[in-house]
Amino acid sequence: MGRVRHEPLLGRHQRRDAVQHRVERVRQVLQLAGRRRQVGLQRSLGATRGQIRLQFVTESLLLSGLGGIAGAVLGAAATFGYATFMGLPPTVPLWSLTGGLAATLAIGMLAGLYPAVRAARLSPTVALQAT
């Protein structure tokens, strides 16, 4: 009798996405660890938890928005180049550009919430003692 081959619970792309998600979380936590003194100084000078959260989420949205715009421009340029090369009319639907940018911003917002909440919870005295 041959061995029964069990299919994995997650597909190859799902596993890759899960690993990328975990790597991103670790990167965010390490980034927060490197900015503890900055957060502690802001908190000791009177910044509220909401202001710290807003700063981290704004930075995340700005970075993801710039990446989304760059990706949309590169994607549109590649589409126009390929269509021109193949002799097709170059068209990029507006909904694909706006949808891609909206998805990028939504993911950036979600990715920025975790470090934002974590940074806002830091005690100023503990954060300033970090080296």
C-alpha positions as CSV (number, residue, x, y, z in Angstrom):
1,M,0.0,0.0,0.0
2,G,1.1,3.5,-0.8
3,R,1.4,6.1,1.8
4,V,-1.4,8.6,2.1
5,R,-0.3,12.1,1.3
6,H,-1.9,14.7,3.5
7,E,-2.6,18.1,2.0
8,P,-1.3,21.0,4.0
9,L,-3.9,23.1,5.8
10,L,-2.6,26.3,4.2
11,G,-1.7,26.8,0.6
12,R,1.8,27.9,-0.4
13,H,0.7,31.6,-0.8
14,Q,-1.2,31.6,2.5
15,R,1.8,30.3,4.3
16,R,4.0,32.9,2.7
17,D,1.5,35.6,3.6
18,A,1.3,34.3,7.2
19,V,5.1,34.4,7.5
20,Q,5.3,37.9,6.1
21,H,2.7,39.0,8.5
22,R,4.7,37.6,11.5
23,V,7.9,39.2,10.2
24,E,6.1,42.6,9.9
25,R,4.8,42.3,13.5
26,V,8.3,41.6,14.8
27,R,9.7,44.5,12.8
28,Q,7.1,46.8,14.3
29,V,7.8,45.7,17.8
30,L,11.6,46.2,17.2
31,Q,10.9,49.6,15.8
32,L,8.9,50.5,18.9
33,A,11.7,49.3,21.1
34,G,14.2,51.6,19.3
35,R,11.9,54.6,19.8
36,R,11.1,54.1,23.4
37,R,13.1,57.0,24.5
38,Q,11.4,59.3,22.0
39,V,8.0,58.1,23.2
40,G,9.0,58.5,26.8
41,L,10.3,62.0,26.2
42,Q,7.0,63.0,24.4
43,R,4.9,61.6,27.2
44,S,7.0,63.3,29.9
45,L,6.5,66.6,28.0
46,G,2.8,66.2,28.1
47,A,1.8,64.3,25.0
48,T,-1.4,62.3,25.5
49,R,-1.8,58.6,24.6
50,G,-4.1,59.7,21.8
51,Q,-1.4,61.9,20.3
52,I,1.1,59.1,20.5
53,R,-1.3,56.7,18.8
54,L,-2.1,59.4,16.1
55,Q,1.6,59.9,15.4
56,F,2.3,56.2,14.9
57,V,-0.8,55.6,12.7
58,T,-0.1,58.8,10.7
59,E,3.4,57.6,10.0
60,S,2.1,54.2,9.0
61,L,-0.5,55.7,6.7
62,L,2.0,58.0,5.1
63,L,4.5,55.2,4.4
64,S,1.9,52.8,3.0
65,G,0.3,55.6,1.0
66,L,3.6,56.5,-0.6
67,G,4.2,52.8,-1.4
68,G,0.7,52.4,-2.8
69,I,1.2,55.4,-5.1
70,A,4.5,54.2,-6.3
71,G,3.1,50.7,-6.9
72,A,0.1,52.2,-8.8
73,V,2.4,54.3,-11.0
74,L,4.7,51.4,-11.7
75,G,1.8,49.1,-12.4
76,A,0.2,51.6,-14.8
77,A,3.5,52.2,-16.5
78,A,4.1,48.4,-16.9
79,T,0.5,48.0,-18.3
80,F,1.0,50.8,-20.7
81,G,4.4,49.5,-21.8
82,Y,3.1,46.0,-22.3
83,A,0.0,47.1,-24.1
84,T,2.0,49.4,-26.4
85,F,4.5,46.6,-27.2
86,M,1.6,44.2,-28.0
87,G,-0.2,46.7,-30.1
88,L,-3.2,46.9,-27.8
89,P,-4.9,50.0,-26.6
90,P,-3.3,51.0,-23.2
91,T,-6.1,51.3,-20.6
92,V,-5.9,51.2,-16.8
93,P,-9.3,51.3,-15.1
94,L,-9.6,54.1,-12.5
95,W,-11.2,51.6,-10.1
96,S,-8.1,49.4,-10.1
97,L,-5.9,52.3,-9.2
98,T,-8.2,53.7,-6.5
99,G,-9.0,50.2,-5.2
100,G,-5.3,49.3,-4.9
101,L,-4.5,52.6,-3.1
102,A,-7.5,52.1,-0.7
103,A,-6.4,48.5,0.1
104,T,-2.8,49.7,0.7
105,L,-4.1,52.4,3.1
106,A,-6.4,50.0,4.9
107,I,-3.5,47.6,5.4
108,G,-1.2,50.4,6.5
109,M,-3.8,51.5,9.1
110,L,-4.2,48.0,10.5
111,A,-0.4,47.5,10.6
112,G,0.1,50.8,12.4
113,L,-2.5,50.2,15.1
114,Y,-0.6,47.6,17.0
115,P,2.6,49.6,17.6
116,A,0.5,52.7,18.1
117,V,-1.5,51.2,20.9
118,R,1.6,49.6,22.4
119,A,3.6,52.9,22.3
120,A,0.7,54.8,23.9
121,R,0.7,52.4,26.8
122,L,4.3,53.0,27.7
123,S,4.9,54.7,31.0
124,P,7.1,57.8,30.5
125,T,9.5,56.8,33.3
126,V,10.0,53.3,32.0
127,A,10.4,54.5,28.4
128,L,13.0,57.1,29.4
129,Q,15.1,54.5,31.3
130,A,15.3,52.3,28.1
131,T,18.6,52.5,26.4
